[in-house]
Amino acid sequence: MNVMIESLIFDFDDKVRQVLLDLINRILLTRNETEVRESVAVCAERTDLNRYFLYGYGKHHFWVKQRLLSDPNKTYEQRMMIVNF
């Protein structure tokens, strides 16, 4: 898989870096959409992925936005990362 970082990563907590690197490493080891979905699910279970990031799937991609520290219900406007299947 090809991971494209599209914007700044706001490293306001050491865990942000750990969670993001774990997610990227897992995705880079996948070969298709099914494996991406499985890897993201495992990452969400084992890390604070949902605490720091909002993510979802399009028809042919996986996207990630970073949550705001001041209001975790909101995200930064720009998409942080995309993975095309």
N, C-alpha and C positions, 0 to 999 in steps of 0.2 A: 504494500500500500504506500501511497505517496501522501505524506502529511505536509500541508502548507500552512505556515504561520502567517496570518494576514494583518496582525496588529501587535501593539505592545502587550507585554505580559506584565501586569502589575503585581510585583512580588512583595506584597505587604505583610506576608507571613511566610516563614520557612516551609510550612506545610504546602503552600501553593506550589512551590517549586517541586517538591517531592511528588505530589499528586499528579502534576502535569507531566513530569518525566516518566512516571509509571504509566500513565495513559498513552503517551507517545510511544514508549517502548513496546507496550502491548499491541498497539495498532500496527507498528512496523513489522511485527511478526505474523500478521494475518495475511491471508491470501484472497479473501472475498468478503462480501457483505455479511454473510452469516457469521463468519469468524470475528468480524469487527463488532457486531452486535453482542456476541458472547463475551468477548474481551472487555467491552465497555461495561457490561453487566457485572462481571467479576470485579473490575476496578471499582465500580460504584459500591459494591458490597464490602470491599476490603480497605477502602480509603475514604477520605472526605470529599470525593468528587462532587457530590451533590451540594455540599456546603459552599464550595468555591466556584463552581461552574454550572451553567445551564447548557444543555446539549440536546440535540435531536437529529432526526434523519429526514432527508429529502428523498426523492425518487432514486437518485444515483449518488448520494453523498451523505456524510456525517458532518455536523457542524458543532462548534463549541463557542460559547460566549462566557466571559468572566463576570461573576457577580460583583456588585459593589460592596465594599466593606461597610459603608455607612448604612446601607439598606439591602440586605441579601435577597429581597424580593425583586430587586431591579438589577439590570446588567448594564455594562458599558454598551454604548450604542453600536459600536463596530463588532463584527464577528472576529474572534481571535484565531480560530483554526478551522480548516476544512479538510476533509478526506474524501476524495472521489473514488467510487467503486469502479 
